[in-house]
């Protein structure tokens, strides 16, 4: 691979794009959502996209800068995103400001009864970073069933597909 993340072989240049999935999945339910999002992002028809998965408390500035697109997943806690995802944004926002503009992102939020505040808070930060939403946020306040899993799969696939050359 060269410095652009592209591999050259017999005059064919293939660029591998990175989709960074930053999540806070503390419960079996939120883990199930994460698994469905990842399945969609790793759909066999999506080529040239590497999916890198990082818990929100472990993701760093170099992870964000090296990625070409993002998926954010969080619980809705007290009308806001999880503290873990907020920590991620607190520790990466200013160092990434101006460097990640126009990159695609998607969001899923799980809450017991209301996800609006969590969605709004993530949207504000993503907008500040200049990220571009390529799918509507997936807001889950019901039990996880096939339709919810399908929505997660579609979200992951949509964001990953935007990175294909």
N, C-alpha and C positions, 0 to 999 in steps of 0.2 A: 504494500500500500504506500502511496505517496502521502505527502502532508495534507492533502485535501480529503483523505479517507477514501481515495479512489485506487483501485488496483488496475494495473496495466498488464495485459497479456495478449500477445500477438496483435498489437495495434487496436485492441478493443479496450476501451476504458469503461470500467464499471465502478460507479460511486456507491458506496454503502452509506445510507443515511441512518442516523441514530434517533430513535424515539425514546425519550426519557419518561418513565412512568414514576411519578412521585406520589406516594400514597401513605395514608394512615389507616390501617386495617386491623383494629384491635379485637374485633369480634368474629365469630364464625360467619355471620351474615356479611360483614364488610369484606371478609376474605373471599367469600363466594362471588361477590361483585367483582373484586380484583381479578379472580381467576377467569371470569367471563370476559372482562375487558382485555386481558392478556391473550385469551384464545382468539379474539377478534383481531387484535393487533398482529398476531402471528399466523393469521390465515395463510394457507399455502399459496394462494393466488397473489399475495403481496410479496413482491420481490425487491431485494436491495434495501431492506429496512431491518436494522438490528434493534431489538427491543431491550432496553436496559431498565431494570426494575430496582428502585431504591426506596426504602422506607423514608418518610419525610425527615426523620431525625438524623439520617445518615447522608442525605444528598448534600452536595457541596457546590460551590461556585464553579469549579472546573467541570463538574458533571453537567451543569446547566449550560455553560459556554460551549461544551463539546457536542451538545445535542442540536438536532435540526427541528425537533418538534417535541411537544409535551402532552402528557395526560396527567391530570391531577385528580386524586381521589381522596375523599375525606368524609368523616362523620360530621353531622351538624350537632354542635354542642352549645347549648345556651344561646341559640340564635346566631351562631358564628361558626366558622370553620374550626376544625380541631386545633388544639394548642400545638400539636406536632407540625401540622401544615403551616400554621402561623409562624412557628420557629423557622421552618424552611425558608419562608419568604423573608422573615426578619434578617436571616443570615446571608441571603443571596441577592436580595433586591438591588441594593445600590451598586454592588460590584458588577451586576449584569445589565444595569440600566443603559440603554443605548446600544448594547451589544447583541441583543436578541430580538430586536424589532422585526416585525413581519413574519415571525415564525408561527406555525400553526399550533393550536392547543385544543384540548377537550377537557371536560370536567364531569365527574360523577360525585354525587353527594347522597349519603344515607342518613336519614333521620327518623325518629319515631313518629313525628307529626308535622314538622315544619322544617324546610330546608332553605327557605328564601334568604335568610340572613347569611348563611354559609355561601350560597351561590353568589350573592351580591358582593360579599367581601373578597372572594377569589376573583370575580370579574373585575373589580376595581384595581386589584394588584396586577392582573394580567393586562388590563388596558394601560396601566401606567408603564408597564414594561414594553408596550407596543406589540404584544402578542395578538394573533388573529384567531378568534373562535371559528372553527370549521364545522362545528356541530352544536346543536342546542345542548345545554347542560342536562345531564340525566339526573333527575331528582327522584329518589326512591324513598317512599314513606310507607310502603306496603310490604308484605311478606315476599320474599324472593320466590318467584315462580318462573315458568318458561318465558313469559313475555318480558319479565325484568332481565333475565339472563340474555335473551335475544337482543334487548336494547343495549345492554352492556357490550355484547359481542359487536353489534353494529357501531357503537361509539369507538371501540378500539380499532376496528377495521377502517372506519372512516378517517380517523386521524392518521393512522399508519399509511393508508393509501395516498394521502395528500403528499407524502414524502417520496413516493416512487418517481423515478425519472421517466 
